[in-house]
Amino acid sequence: MALSTAAAGALCALAPVPNSVRPAAAALGPAGTLEASWTATDSFGDRSAQAGLIAFDESAYKAMASDRRRTPQFARAIQKRLEGKAGEWSVLDIGTGPYALLAIIAAKAGARKVYAVEAVPEAARRARLFVAKAEKNGDVRPGQIEVIDGLSTEVTLPEKVDLVIAEIIGSVASEEGAHATIRDAQLRHAKRPHDVSSWIPVAAQTLAAPCSYSLHSLLGPPEFDWAKLDGVPVRLNCRASEVQLLADPQLIEEVRFADPALPVTGRVANPRVRFAVDGARLAANAAVYAAEIRTDGSADLAALGASVASDLSGLALWPRLQLDDEGTIFVESRGPHGEAQKSHWTTVVALLSARPVALKPADQLTASLTVELGGAVTTPPRYLLRADLLPA
Ligand SMILES: C[S@@+](CC[C@H](N)C(=O)[O-])C[C@H]1O[C@@H](n2cnc3c(N)ncnc32)[C@H](O)[C@@H]1O
């Protein structure tokens, strides 16, 4: 994807005297600590913040359903898990959405009964229509799928189920309330809560890598004050070239669905991870930015692009889902090395300082993500991201 119009516009605006007007890079605090904190629903507008749940519009539901890296993998995992269990296993689909997508896949794969629970009344109403259509087409048996209105944490099912499907994974894996939803499902809905084969996915992970973000480098006070974002991360398409990774990605958060100690309240301190700034990545990033900029024909701007390429703006975060117990079916919103690719999930860029920090190859960065959980699925998690820079 080309540099966004806004980014290209920002570059062009700087064209006459680019290096002299470029906002200064940050001076680090005394201990070299960089941080960001935000609440899960912060970037999603009033409706989400009021309900406490991240809400989706029609285009978001469509993007999920047609995500070719996601939906077929779920179908594979569901079919694999129900193989040999046709007519026997009962299934709960938490957050079935307006198309009852995964519920219908499970029913077609032979589930004896599928309970499809949805918290948003309009989505549940439409899910019923899709189920009726699937019944009429003979794709599923009448009554095989039952759509239930409400939060999974508030409904009582007629029976405990053999398999829980829960695609409630955000761009930061836990941001859609996975801890509270899954812990409740372990206690009240699953027959074998601590058996990994009771869950799809079996784990939801957040990957992270330090990144440059061209707009952050190119725009600064007085025209634009990034501090006004107050820690709320920027969310970008996973293919956006405005964001380039400076190091290989690391696992910064993991929610294991069969975990008997899955927390629902308090602070979850995920293990600290270490990144080494990769000179080859910086050179490749400079080439990407320069290629975008050269279309403008300005050598000054190409040099500016090269310097943007080694700026640390923050940590890029994105999800990876492990769907099967053997660890062979994964859904990744970026490639295995963090490559940009098409996905309905966003790449979340948590800016770690008001101005970017210039890095060099072999500099190191350690980072940890602490998640504060409020107990209920409608209490959005709060995130605290801390990073320390260790210059080479
Ligand atoms: C990411 S969408 C997934 C929709 C659909 N399952 C799919 O895979 O395309 C998540 C859906 O779950 C619903 N949801 C989230 N947490 C829920 C919960 N604990 N109980 C019921 N619905 C929930 C949301 O309203 C939303 O419709």
The ligand as an SDF file (V2000), in Angstrom:
LIG
                    3D

 27 29  0  0  0  0  0  0  0  0999 V2000
  -15.1550  -10.3770   16.6920 C   0  0  0  0  0  0  0  0  0  0  0  0
  -16.9020  -10.5530   16.5380 S   0  0  0  0  0  0  0  0  0  0  0  0
  -17.0150  -12.1790   15.8630 C   0  0  0  0  0  0  0  0  0  0  0  0
  -18.2780  -12.4670   15.1120 C   0  0  0  0  0  0  0  0  0  0  0  0
  -18.3530  -13.8830   14.5310 C   0  0  0  0  0  0  0  0  0  0  0  0
  -18.2550  -14.8990   15.5520 N   0  0  0  0  0  0  0  0  0  0  0  0
  -17.2560  -14.1190   13.5240 C   0  0  0  0  0  0  0  0  0  0  0  0
  -16.3410  -14.8880   13.8300 O   0  0  0  0  0  0  0  0  0  0  0  0
  -17.2950  -13.5290   12.4470 O   0  0  0  0  0  0  0  0  0  0  0  0
  -17.3110  -10.7520   18.2270 C   0  0  0  0  0  0  0  0  0  0  0  0
  -18.7980  -10.7410   18.5430 C   0  0  0  0  0  0  0  0  0  0  0  0
  -18.9460  -11.2030   19.8670 O   0  0  0  0  0  0  0  0  0  0  0  0
  -19.8690  -10.4210   20.5940 C   0  0  0  0  0  0  0  0  0  0  0  0
  -19.4540  -10.6180   21.9860 N   0  0  0  0  0  0  0  0  0  0  0  0
  -18.2640  -10.3000   22.5550 C   0  0  0  0  0  0  0  0  0  0  0  0
  -18.1910  -10.7910   23.8040 N   0  0  0  0  0  0  0  0  0  0  0  0
  -19.3530  -11.4480   24.0280 C   0  0  0  0  0  0  0  0  0  0  0  0
  -19.8550  -12.1940   25.1300 C   0  0  0  0  0  0  0  0  0  0  0  0
  -19.1260  -12.3780   26.2390 N   0  0  0  0  0  0  0  0  0  0  0  0
  -21.1010  -12.7270   25.0270 N   0  0  0  0  0  0  0  0  0  0  0  0
  -21.8290  -12.5720   23.9030 C   0  0  0  0  0  0  0  0  0  0  0  0
  -21.3980  -11.8820   22.8220 N   0  0  0  0  0  0  0  0  0  0  0  0
  -20.1680  -11.3400   22.8830 C   0  0  0  0  0  0  0  0  0  0  0  0
  -19.7240   -9.0400   19.9920 C   0  0  0  0  0  0  0  0  0  0  0  0
  -20.9100   -8.2920   20.1590 O   0  0  0  0  0  0  0  0  0  0  0  0
  -19.4770   -9.3850   18.5120 C   0  0  0  0  0  0  0  0  0  0  0  0
  -20.6940   -9.5120   17.8180 O   0  0  0  0  0  0  0  0  0  0  0  0
  1  2  1  0
  2  3  1  0
  2 10  1  0
  3  4  1  0
  4  5  1  0
  5  6  1  0
  5  7  1  0
  7  8  2  0
  7  9  1  0
 10 11  1  0
 11 12  1  0
 11 26  1  0
 12 13  1  0
 13 14  1  0
 13 24  1  0
 14 15  1  0
 14 23  1  0
 15 16  2  0
 16 17  1  0
 17 18  1  0
 17 23  2  0
 18 19  1  0
 18 20  2  0
 20 21  1  0
 21 22  2  0
 22 23  1  0
 24 25  1  0
 24 26  1  0
 26 27  1  0
M  CHG  2   2   1   9  -1
M  END
$$$$
